[in-house]
Amino acid sequence: MNLNMTFFGQMISFAILVIFTMKFIWPPLNAALEERQKKIAEGLAAADRSQKDLAVAQERVNEALKDARVKANEIIDQAHARANQIVDAAKNEAIAEANRQKALAEAEIDAAATRAREELRKQVSTLAVSGAEKLLKREIDANAHKALLDELAAQI
């Protein structure tokens, strides 16, 4: 009987241990495990959201880079067009300046030619008067015959 009593005492002690464990140890342990599982699930969900947010952010970055490249190309094209306009304007201005310089030079040449003709006329009229003076053996008054000499110079 002693063996049964010991066995019965061990069973009661074991039952008390099981009841005590289930009442006081198991619920906090279960709560801790559930809390830990909940935190892990939340962490995984947050990681998934972060991955999705990262993918969306990466897509936005790619779109922004694409837009920036398009705008940069537009700016470069505008700069090339403006540079061509500046070059064309400079060419046109240079041509206009060359034409103006050429016109000034031609006007100066014409004026010099006119002055040379006038000088030549004066010299020819002086020579004509000298020649006529020698032919007539008398002096001709240039002031008195100015109209005649001017007419002679115009004919020459």
Salt bridges, closest charged atoms under 4 A:
GLU97 OE2 - ARG100 NH2 2.62
GLU118 OE2 - ARG121 NH1 2.99
ASP150 OD2 - LYS146 NZ 3.77
